[in-house]
Amino acid sequence: MENKRIIALFDVDQTLTPARQSIQEDMRETLDAMIAKGVHLGIVSGSDIKKVEEQVGSDVVNKALYTFSENGLLAMKQGKEFARQSFKDHLGEDNLKKLINFSLRYIADLDIPVKRGTFIEYRNGMINISPIGRNCSKDERNAFEEFDKTANVRKNFVAALEKECADLNLQFSIGG
């Protein structure tokens, strides 16, 4: 690799790790072998840096030439922050409260099979809204996905958010 600088960028969930789980030893070994061959490691994630470090370990974050968490709003070079932006600063506190309050009221009125807590997770670059709650088990999440194929809870929620928050110029999407 003479005179070439190569960086390999990896997402965390479902690439470096199984979804919301820790990195496995064989992946650590693969990354070490890649780095030993002169390929720079880059990590990208929608999650905050705390969750990234919980999943891949702070040692892997420190080995990475670049880590971009929260959809790129926190930028790090070899484990040290060099740039940061915020959804809250862009949107403003009053508009952020409008979005959160509407979402909590909407979720409270939903009649769905389970609700497990942590319905709204604020991140610097986005808000993760989960009608059943991020504290649900994997089985509960899978059952909700099946239920939602016909109930359209998330699709209807997105439509309601788009209508209520039309003046905020936000993009809403359904995640996993």
N, C-alpha and C positions, 0 to 999 in steps of 0.2 A: 504494500500500500504506500509506495513512495510518493511523497508530495501530495497525497490526498488526505483530506480530513473527512472522516465519515462519522456521522452521528446516527444512531438507531434510536428512534423514539418509540416508547412502549406505553400503552394505556395500562392502568393497574388492574381493574376488575375484568376478569375473563381473558386477560392476556398475561400479565405477570403473576396474577393470583387467581384462584377460583373466586367467584363473586363474593365480596365482603368477607373474605377469609385471608389467612396469612400465606405468604410466599412459601413455596415448597423448596426443599433442598436442591432438587435437580434444576430448578430455575435459577437459584443462586449460583450454582456451578456453571450454568450456561452463560449467565451474565459475566461472571469472573473470566471465563474463557474468551468471551467476546472482547472484554476490556483488555485482556492480555495480548490480543491480536491487534490492538491499536484502534479499535472501534469505540467511539465515545458513546456513553449511555445517556439517554434522555428519558425522563418520566413525565407523562401527562395524565391528568386526572380531573374529573369534575369535583371530586371530594376535596375537603380541606387538608392541609398538610399534616395535621394530627392523625387523620384517618389513613393517609398515605403511609405515614411512618408506622402506624399500627400494623398495616398490612405487609409492607415490604421491609420494614426496619429502617431505623435512622442511618445504619451503616450503608445501606444501599442508596439512600437519598444522598448521603455524603459522597459516595463513589460516582454518582451521576454528574456529568458535566453540567446538565441543566435539569431542573425539575420545575414543571409548570402545574401547579395545583389550582383548584377552583376555576377550571376552564381557562387557565392562563392569567388570572388576575393576580396571583402570587407567583413571582418568578424568582428562582434561586439558581445560583451557580455554585456547584460543589457544596451544597448544604447551607449556603449563606444567601439571605434575601438581597435582591438588588432592585426589585420593582414591585409595586402593589397598587391595585385599583379597587374600588368598592362599588357594589350595586347600590348600597344605601346612599353613598355620596352622590351618585348619579341621579337617583330617584327622589331623594329627599325624605326626611322622616315622616312627614304627614302622608305622603303617597304610599310609603312602605306600610304604615299603620292601616291605611285604607285597604290595601291588598290583604294583609294578614287578618284583619278583623272580618272582612267579607269571607275569606276562606274558612276561618274557624266557625262562623255562623253557618255556612253552607254545609260543612262536615257535620256539625251538631245535628242538623236536620236530616242527614242521610239515614235511610233504613237499609243497612248492609249486614251481612252475616257476622262480621267481627270488627271490633275497633280496639287497638292495642296501645295507643299513646305515641307521642312524638309525631304529631300530624304535620307539623311545620318545622322544617330545619332551615335556618337562615345560613347562607353561605355568602362570602364576599361577592360572588358573581351571579348568584341566583337564589331562588327560594325553592326548596324541594317540598312539595305538598303531597302528602300521602293520605288518601281517604281512610285507609284501614290502620295507618300508623306505621312508622318505621320500626317499631318494636315487635312487630308480628314475626312469627316463625316462618321458616321457608315453606313449610306445608301450608300455612295460612295464606301466605303470599300467592302460592301456586293455585290454591282454591279460589282466591279472590280473582285472579286472572281468568280462570274458567268462568266464574260467575259474571265477570264484567264483559265477557264476549257477547252476552245477550242483554245484560242490564245497562250497558253503556254508561256506567257511573263516571268514569274518567272523561269520556267524550263529552258528556253533558256538562261536567264540571268545567272543562276547558271552554266550552261555549259560553257558560255563565260568566267565567272570568274575563273572557274577551269582551263581553257586553259591559260588564260592570267597570272594567278598567280600560275601556277603549281610549280614553284620553291620556293614558300613561305610555302609549306606544311600546308595549311589551309583547314579547313572543311567548306563547304557551305551547308546551308539547307534552306528550304522554311518554313517560319513561318506563323502564323495566320494573 
